[in-house]
Amino acid sequence: MASRYLDRIPAGYGETAADYQYGAMDKLGASGYPRRQRKRMNLLSMALALFGPWLLFITVFAAMSFSLHYATPEIAYFIATLCMLVVMTLGFFAAMTIRAGTATEAGHGANWYIFIFLTTLLAWCLGVALGGVNFTQNMQPYYDMTNLNVYPAVDVTRMRGQQLMDAGRMVFLPRSQLDVRYAMSFRNTDLYCVAPVARRETNGSLPRLLNYDFWAVGINCCSGDGSDFHCGQHFSDKQAHAGLRLMRDEQRPFFRLAVQQALAAYNIKATHPIFLHWVADPILAMKEYEENDSSLCCWSCSATSRCNCVLWPLPRWALQGWASRTSSEEALKHCLVVASQGSSHSVQ
């Protein structure tokens, strides 16, 4: 009896008058169940989600890393601020879609607004952080030494530190080497190691100098008393006789304290100590800063791009899952309505 009545119930039976307006029946399929609607993808939002965070990261990273930050830091920070305003604008649109309840409507690109905001915020933070690290560790010392003077023939037996106060790169006379007999260290969490530069005689002996103003330095590369100084790759190379000026201002006071301890321990003299990194070729050592910068830049851009490509499908998968769940819920509700209406007719 009930099945006979159910067969006579039209597909739209029980719907409100608004559902029978023009075009309303197109929502139902041939079987009477709600037709599953295809969600349109917002191609512009998808393209922006794929390339936007990567381009923003490159812009912020470049502004915080290279010569713009060194010459005019105000402009570099201004560019980073403008990029942050772009991120905040995207966040405003994402918040508006959530507040309006359209965060699951693909036609409005709401899912992509939320995704773009989160990924661009992450890209901005990484650009500022990695750009600052690259500038501090690689580019700032490189630019500082480039702006300082070059001294190609420094004689440690005659020249004093006051004569080379603007030195960035120094090449000492042949037979110059580190005199590790007078090495010393100073501990302040890290171990700050120093060793003076001397010049051996033609017979190979290393005489005691009247003044030691040129000191090779390193961190955590010697023992507590500095006796086993092994800072840098060329500390024991007798053919190496060049140095790059120490550019880290926050480290200089600790190296100066280590020199003062050496003066007291060995009864030697240093009028105006200059701190340097002992190298074989200052030109190649300068290129290492550029190579480290290029390596970090390429790695950062590549990692950001891969990370964004991995995260990029997430909004589409979330949207497809929501669409399938919504269609199933609509179909179940329709079946329940039809069944309840058929039961009421059979009872009557």
C-alpha positions in Angstrom: 0.0 0.0 0.0 2.7 2.5 1.0 4.8 1.7 -2.1 1.8 2.4 -4.4 1.4 5.9 -2.9 5.1 6.6 -3.0 5.2 5.9 -6.7 2.6 8.6 -7.3 4.4 11.3 -5.3 6.1 13.9 -7.6 9.8 14.5 -7.2 9.2 18.0 -5.8 6.4 17.1 -3.4 6.6 18.7 0.0 8.8 21.6 -1.1 7.9 25.2 -0.4 6.4 27.5 -3.0 9.7 29.2 -3.4 11.2 25.9 -4.6 8.7 25.7 -7.5 9.6 29.1 -8.9 11.1 29.2 -12.4 14.2 27.1 -12.7 13.9 25.6 -9.2 13.2 22.0 -10.5 16.6 22.1 -12.3 18.1 21.3 -8.9 16.6 17.8 -9.0 17.9 14.9 -11.1 15.9 12.4 -13.0 15.6 10.2 -10.0 14.2 13.0 -7.9 17.4 13.4 -5.8 19.2 16.8 -5.7 21.5 17.3 -8.6 25.2 17.6 -7.5 26.5 21.0 -8.4 30.0 21.4 -9.8 32.0 23.9 -7.9 33.9 26.3 -10.1 37.5 26.9 -9.4 38.7 30.5 -9.2 41.7 30.4 -11.6 42.9 33.8 -10.7 43.0 32.9 -7.0 44.7 29.6 -7.8 47.4 31.3 -9.8 47.9 33.9 -7.1 48.1 31.2 -4.4 50.8 29.3 -6.5 53.1 32.3 -7.4 52.1 35.0 -5.0 53.9 33.8 -1.8 57.0 32.9 -3.8 57.3 36.3 -5.4 56.7 38.0 -2.1 59.4 36.0 -0.5 61.9 36.9 -3.2 61.0 40.6 -2.9 61.5 40.7 0.9 64.5 38.5 0.9 66.3 40.6 -1.8 65.4 43.8 0.0 66.8 42.6 3.3 69.9 40.8 2.0 71.7 42.9 -0.6 73.2 46.3 -1.2 69.9 48.2 -0.8 69.9 47.2 2.9 73.5 48.2 3.3 73.3 51.6 1.5 69.8 52.7 2.4 68.3 50.5 5.1 65.2 52.8 5.3 64.2 51.9 1.8 64.7 48.2 2.5 62.5 48.3 5.6 59.9 50.4 3.7 59.7 47.7 1.0 59.2 45.0 3.7 56.5 47.1 5.3 54.7 47.5 1.9 54.8 43.7 1.5 53.3 43.3 5.0 50.5 45.7 4.0 49.7 43.4 1.1 49.6 40.4 3.5 47.3 42.3 5.8 45.0 43.2 2.9 44.7 39.5 2.0 44.0 38.8 5.7 41.2 41.3 5.7 39.6 39.7 2.7 40.0 36.3 4.3 38.4 37.5 7.5 35.5 39.0 5.6 34.7 35.8 3.7 34.7 33.9 7.0 32.5 36.4 8.6 30.1 36.5 5.7 29.9 32.7 5.8 31.3 32.2 2.2 34.5 30.5 3.3 33.3 27.3 1.4 32.0 28.9 -1.7 34.5 28.3 -4.5 33.0 30.8 -6.9 34.0 33.6 -4.6 37.5 32.2 -4.1 37.1 32.4 -0.3 39.2 29.2 0.3 42.0 30.7 -1.7 41.9 34.0 0.1 42.5 32.2 3.4 45.2 30.0 1.9 46.9 33.0 0.2 46.9 35.0 3.4 48.5 32.2 5.5 51.2 31.3 2.9 52.1 35.0 2.2 52.3 35.6 5.9 54.7 32.7 6.2 56.7 33.8 3.2 57.0 37.3 4.6 58.3 36.0 8.0 60.8 33.7 6.3 61.9 36.5 3.9 62.7 38.9 6.7 64.3 36.2 8.9 66.5 34.6 6.2 67.3 37.9 4.5 68.5 39.3 7.8 70.7 36.3 8.5 72.1 36.4 5.0 72.9 40.1 5.3 74.5 39.8 8.8 76.6 36.6 8.1 77.6 37.2 4.4 76.8 40.4 2.7 77.5 43.0 5.4 81.1 41.8 6.1 81.6 41.6 2.3 80.4 45.2 1.8 82.4 46.4 4.8 85.7 44.9 3.5 85.0 46.2 0.0 84.7 49.7 1.3 87.9 49.5 3.3 91.5 49.8 2.1 93.8 47.1 0.7 97.4 46.8 2.0 99.5 44.5 -0.2 102.8 44.5 1.6 102.5 44.7 5.4 105.7 44.3 7.4 104.8 43.3 11.0 108.3 44.0 12.2 108.0 47.7 11.3 104.4 48.7 10.9 102.0 49.5 13.7 98.2 49.1 13.9 97.7 52.9 13.8 99.0 52.9 10.3 96.4 50.4 9.0 93.3 51.5 10.8 91.3 51.5 7.5 92.6 48.1 6.4 90.1 45.6 5.2 92.4 43.2 3.3 96.0 42.7 4.2 98.8 40.8 2.5 101.8 40.4 4.7 105.4 40.1 3.5 106.6 36.5 2.7 107.8 34.5 5.6 105.0 36.0 7.8 103.2 33.4 9.9 101.2 32.9 13.1 103.3 32.7 16.3 101.3 30.2 18.3 103.8 30.4 21.2 101.9 33.5 22.3 98.4 32.3 21.6 95.7 33.0 24.2 92.0 32.7 24.8 89.2 34.4 26.7 86.1 32.6 27.8 82.6 34.2 27.8 80.3 31.3 27.1 82.3 30.9 23.9 86.1 30.7 23.7 87.6 33.7 21.9 91.1 32.7 20.6 93.9 34.9 19.4 97.4 34.4 18.1 99.9 37.1 16.9 101.4 37.5 13.4 105.2 37.4 13.3 107.9 37.0 10.7 110.5 34.3 10.6 114.1 34.9 9.7 115.7 33.5 6.5 117.2 30.7 8.7 113.7 29.7 9.8 113.9 31.0 13.4 111.0 33.0 14.7 112.4 36.0 16.7 110.5 37.8 19.5 109.1 41.1 18.2 109.1 44.4 20.0 105.4 44.9 19.2 102.5 42.6 18.2 99.7 44.6 16.6 98.3 42.0 14.2 96.3 39.1 15.7 94.5 36.2 14.0 91.3 35.3 15.7 88.7 32.6 15.9 86.0 31.2 18.2 86.1 27.8 19.9 89.2 26.8 18.1 91.7 26.5 20.9 92.1 25.2 24.4 91.5 27.1 27.6 95.0 28.6 27.6 95.1 29.1 23.8 98.1 26.8 23.4 96.6 24.6 20.6 95.4 27.5 18.4 93.9 26.0 15.2 91.5 28.7 13.9 90.9 28.7 10.2 92.1 26.4 7.5 95.6 27.9 7.1 96.7 28.5 10.7 99.7 26.1 10.2 100.3 26.9 6.5 103.7 28.7 6.3 102.8 29.8 2.7 99.7 31.7 3.9 100.4 35.3 4.7 97.2 37.3 4.4 94.2 38.4 6.5 90.7 39.7 6.3 89.7 42.3 8.9 87.3 41.2 11.7 84.0 43.0 11.0 81.8 41.7 13.9 81.8 44.7 16.4 80.1 42.6 19.1 83.1 40.2 19.1 85.9 42.7 19.2 85.8 43.5 23.0 86.3 39.8 23.9 89.2 39.4 21.5 90.8 42.5 23.0 90.5 40.9 26.5 92.2 37.8 25.2 95.1 40.0 23.8 95.4 41.7 27.2 95.7 38.3 28.9 98.4 37.4 26.4 100.3 40.6 27.1 100.2 39.9 30.8 101.1 36.2 30.5 103.9 36.5 28.0 105.2 39.9 28.8 104.8 41.2 25.3 103.5 44.5 23.9 100.7 45.4 21.6 100.1 49.1 21.0 97.0 49.1 18.8 95.9 45.5 18.0 94.1 44.8 14.8 92.1 41.6 14.6 91.9 39.5 11.4 91.0 36.1 9.9 94.1 34.3 8.7 93.7 33.3 5.0 95.9 32.2 2.1 94.3 34.4 -0.5 92.1 37.4 0.5 90.5 37.5 -3.0 89.3 33.9 -2.8 88.2 34.5 0.8 86.1 37.4 -0.3 84.5 35.2 -3.0 83.4 32.7 -0.3 81.1 35.4 1.1 79.5 35.7 -2.3 79.2 32.0 -2.8 77.6 31.6 0.7 75.2 34.3 -0.2 74.3 32.7 -3.6 73.9 29.3 -1.9 71.6 30.6 0.8 69.6 32.6 -1.7 69.1 29.6 -4.1 68.3 27.2 -1.3 65.7 29.6 0.3 63.9 30.3 -3.0 63.9 26.6 -4.0 62.6 25.6 -0.5 59.9 28.2 -0.5 58.8 27.2 -4.0 58.6 23.5 -3.1 56.8 24.1 0.1 54.2 26.3 -1.7 53.7 23.6 -4.4 53.1 21.0 -1.7 50.6 23.1 0.1 48.9 24.5 -3.0 46.4 21.6 -3.6 45.0 21.7 0.0 42.3 24.3 -0.6 41.1 22.4 -3.7 41.0 19.1 -1.8 39.1 20.8 1.1 36.6 22.3 -1.4 36.0 18.9 -3.1 35.5 17.2 0.2 33.0 19.9 1.3 31.1 19.6 -2.0 30.8 15.8 -1.7 29.7 16.0 1.9 27.1 18.7 1.1 25.7 16.7 -1.8 25.4 13.6 0.4 23.7 15.6 3.1 21.2 17.1 0.7 20.4 13.7 -0.8 19.8 12.2 2.6 17.5 15.0 3.7 15.5 14.7 0.5 15.0 10.9 1.1 13.9 11.5 4.6 11.4 14.1 3.5 9.9 11.8 0.8 9.8 8.9 3.1 8.0 10.8 5.9 5.5 12.2 3.4 4.8 8.8 2.0 4.3 7.4 5.5 1.8 10.1 6.3 -0.2 9.4 3.1 -0.3 5.6 3.8 -1.6 6.2 7.3 -4.4 8.4 5.9 
